[in-house]
Amino acid sequence: MISKFLSKLKSILFKSAVTSESPLKKEKKAAKSAKTKPKAKTKAKAVNSKKNIETLTTLPGVGAKSAKALYEAGFKTTKAVINADEKDLLAVSGVGINLVKKLKKLK
């Protein structure tokens, strides 16, 4: 423990390349960096979610906030919102009875 402390202190004071990483820690870092490589998929998901939210705003009475709330509640398409049960829609925060009535007229 003291040797770890001294090596850390030495590296801070002299800014040398002394590292106290064990081979196991290096493996964990390599595995972690390998896991974070597929960023393209997360970007695609973000783009798809934005498009879906924009599509939900085409419904009458649905604005940006309620569209986001509906999307996060699991209603990914306009068809899913229109065919949803009234109770399920009312459970979404930001969705009131007037909006549900407007949506049910579309059926």
C-alpha positions in Angstrom: 0.0 0.0 0.0 2.8 2.4 0.9 4.6 1.5 -2.4 1.4 2.3 -4.3 1.2 5.6 -2.6 4.8 6.4 -3.2 4.7 5.5 -6.9 1.5 7.6 -7.3 3.2 10.5 -5.5 6.3 10.1 -7.6 4.3 10.1 -10.8 2.5 13.3 -9.8 5.6 15.1 -8.7 7.8 14.2 -11.5 5.1 13.5 -14.2 6.9 10.4 -15.2 5.3 7.5 -17.0 5.2 5.4 -13.8 2.0 3.5 -13.7 0.6 1.2 -11.1 -1.7 -0.6 -13.4 -1.8 -4.3 -13.2 -2.2 -6.5 -16.4 -5.8 -7.2 -15.2 -6.6 -3.5 -15.1 -5.1 -3.1 -18.6 -7.3 -5.9 -19.9 -10.4 -4.3 -18.3 -9.6 -1.0 -20.0 -9.1 -2.8 -23.3 -12.4 -4.6 -23.0 -14.2 -1.4 -22.0 -12.9 0.4 -25.1 -13.8 -2.5 -27.3 -17.4 -2.4 -25.9 -17.8 1.3 -26.7 -16.9 1.1 -30.3 -20.3 0.6 -31.9 -21.4 4.2 -31.7 -23.0 4.2 -35.1 -25.9 2.1 -33.8 -26.6 4.5 -30.9 -26.5 7.4 -33.4 -28.9 5.6 -35.7 -31.3 4.9 -32.7 -31.2 8.6 -31.7 -32.0 9.6 -35.3 -34.8 7.1 -35.5 -36.3 8.2 -32.2 -36.2 11.9 -33.3 -38.0 11.0 -36.6 -40.6 9.0 -34.7 -41.2 11.8 -32.3 -41.6 14.2 -35.2 -44.1 11.8 -36.8 -46.1 11.7 -33.6 -46.5 15.5 -33.7 -48.5 15.2 -36.9 -51.4 13.9 -34.8 -54.0 16.6 -34.0 -53.4 18.1 -30.5 -50.0 16.4 -30.1 -47.1 18.8 -29.5 -43.4 18.2 -29.0 -43.7 17.5 -25.3 -46.6 15.1 -25.5 -45.1 13.4 -28.5 -41.9 12.8 -26.5 -43.9 11.5 -23.6 -45.9 9.2 -25.8 -42.7 7.9 -27.4 -41.0 7.2 -24.1 -44.2 5.4 -22.9 -43.8 3.0 -25.8 -46.1 4.4 -28.5 -43.6 4.5 -31.3 -45.9 5.1 -34.3 -49.0 7.1 -34.9 -50.9 3.9 -35.6 -50.0 2.6 -32.1 -51.3 5.9 -30.5 -54.6 5.8 -32.5 -55.2 2.1 -31.6 -54.2 2.4 -28.0 -56.6 2.0 -25.1 -57.8 5.2 -23.5 -56.5 4.1 -20.1 -53.1 3.5 -21.5 -53.0 7.0 -23.1 -54.2 8.7 -19.9 -51.4 7.0 -18.0 -48.9 9.0 -20.0 -47.9 12.3 -18.3 -48.9 15.3 -20.4 -51.8 13.5 -22.1 -55.2 14.6 -21.0 -58.8 13.6 -21.6 -59.2 16.2 -24.4 -56.3 14.9 -26.3 -57.5 11.3 -25.9 -60.9 12.4 -27.3 -59.2 14.0 -30.3 -57.2 10.9 -31.0 -60.2 8.6 -30.7 -62.0 10.6 -33.3 -59.3 9.5 -35.8 -60.2 5.8 -35.4 
